[in-house]
Amino acid sequence: MKNRVHLFSREVVSEFLESLEWKSNFEFIAALMMQRLYEEQWRAPTMIGFYMTTKYEDLLKESENPDRNLLVQALEHGIKKDNQIDFVIASEDANSLQEFQLKRFGIGDKENTTNGLIAYLNEMERRYAAIDAACLVALADFELIDFPKVRAEVKRERFPFSELLLIGVVADEFLIAGILPNEGWSAYDLSFVVH
């Protein structure tokens, strides 16, 4: 059966996350941050999407205007856990869509170094099938990484994702290092992406 994405407003996702007291729900935090950034980049209102189980997608479709209770239930119980996509950012008019697979590096890793990150990224070609999605890697210690070395040594031609973004927080800034397909840096005030 075909996987289905349901789009949620930032307010609903944020409200749901606050009800969980921000406990280890990194997927939702990353989705909120990227939603804010893509909204600015696309200059259009955006929504946060998740692949849903058939039961919850059907419930959401049956209701022309789902109430907050149903939306929160869907976020709590209806997100497909065995999907290769963690979340989606889509413009409200559905002209633009970006899928994300979220990874973490440096939390409990013995090799929390530049070389460890390069090895981790280069190993992905053996662990994942090629997919047209962005790989979003959250770094525990962003400031420890030598990004020019990462760009030079990651095997881009064999990387299984269409885009590679390394993200992290340093002081009061949310930083993004683009490795693939384009190289570049972006820095945002943390309060901008979180609120």
N, C-alpha and C positions, 0 to 999 in steps of 0.2 A: 504494500500500500504506500502511496506517495506521501512523503513528509510534508507537513503544512506549517507555515509560519503565521503566527498571529502577532500583530503590531500593537504595542502598548505605549501610552504617553509617558513622558518623563515623570510626570506627577504621580502616576500610578506605580511605576517601578520604584520611585523614591519613597513613596508612602509604604510600600511593601517592605523595602529594605529597612526603613526606620522601625517598623513593627518587629523586625528581627534583631533590633539593636546593633546592626552592622556586624553581627557575629560571622566571621569567616565566610562571607558571601562575596568573594572576590569577583565572581562573574558579573554580579549586578553592579558592583562599584565600577568595574572596567567598562561595562556597557553604558553607565551614566556618563563617565568621563568621555568616552568616544562619541557618544550622542552629541554632547555639547560641541566637540571639535568638528564633527562632520556637519553639524548645522551651520557652523560658521564657515566652513570650507565650501559647502554647497550653496550657501546663502539662501537656504530654504528650511522651513520647519521639518524636523525629522522625528521618527518614532523608533522605539527599541523593539526588536522582534525576537521571538524564540520559536523554535520548532516545537510543536505541541503534540501531545498524544491525540489520537483520533477522538477519544471521549470528550476532551476539553475543547478541541477545535470545533467539534459538532455543537457543543453547548454554547460556545461563543458565537457561532454562526447563526444558531437558532434565535438568539436574542438580538434584535435589531440594534438596541442600545444597551449593552451589558452593564449591569450595576457594578459598583465598586466591589461588593462582596464576591461576585462571580469572577471578576478580574483578579482579585487577590487570591482566591481559591485556585485559579488557573496558574498563577505564578508559583504558588506553593506546591501544587500537586500535579500540574499538567505539562510541565516542560519535559520533553523527551530527554532522558539521561544518556541514552546510547547513541546520540547523534554526533557526527564529527564537527558540527558547527555549534559553538557555544552561544552566540547571539548574532543578531543582524541589526544593522542600522539602515533605515530606508527613509527616503523623503516621503512626506505625507501624500504627495501626488504619485508616488511609486515610480517615478522616472529614474531614480537613482537608488542603488542597493549595494551594500557591502556586507559580506559575511565574514565572521571572525572565528578563529580557533584560538583559544587563550591558553598560554603556557606560563609557567613560572620558573625562574632560575635563581638560585642563590639562597633559597630557603632550606637550610639543612644540607645543602650540597657540600661535599668535601672540597670540590674543585671550584669554589666561588671566585674564579679568576678569569681573566681574558681568555687564556688558553682553554680553560674548562668550558667557557661559553662557546668558543669556536668548535670544540669537539662535540658539545651538545647539539649545536645547530647543524653541523655536518652529518651527525648521526641520524637526523630526521629523515633523510632520503631513504634509509633502510626501514624506518618504522611507520611511515605514512605514505599512502598512495597520493599521487598528484591531484590537487584540487584547486579550483579557482576561488580561493579565499585568502584573506589576510591572516598571517600568523602573528599574533600579538604576544610578545614575550615580556612579562613583567620581571624586572631585575630587582633583587633585594638590595643590592649595593651598586647603584647606577654609577656613582663616582669612582668606583674601582676599575671600571672597564676602559680599555684602550680601543675606542671605536674605530679609528683608522685601521688598526690591525684586524679588527673583526671584519670590516668591509673588505679588506684585502684577502683574508684567508677563508671566508665562508664560500663554499662552492655554490655560487648563485645559479649556475646553469643546471644544476641537479637538485636545487632546493624544491621540495614538493608543494610549496604554496606560491601563489602569484605575487604576494607581497610579504615583506618581513619588517615589522616595526618593533623596536625595543623601547619599552616604556619604564619610567621610574619616577620617584619623587625625591627631590633634593631640596632641603630647606622648605620654602613655601612655593616651589615650582614643580609643575608636572611636565616632564621632559619626554620627548619622542625622538628617537634616532631612526630615521628611515634607512634601511640597508638595501632593500629590493622592492620594486624595480628601480626606484630613484633613491639617490642618497640625499640626505638632508637632515636638518635639525629643526625642531619647534620647541618652544618653551612657553608655558602658560601659567598664569597665576593659579595656584591650587584652588583658591576660592571660586574662580571662574568655572572650572570644570566640575566641581563638586556641588555647588549650589544651583 
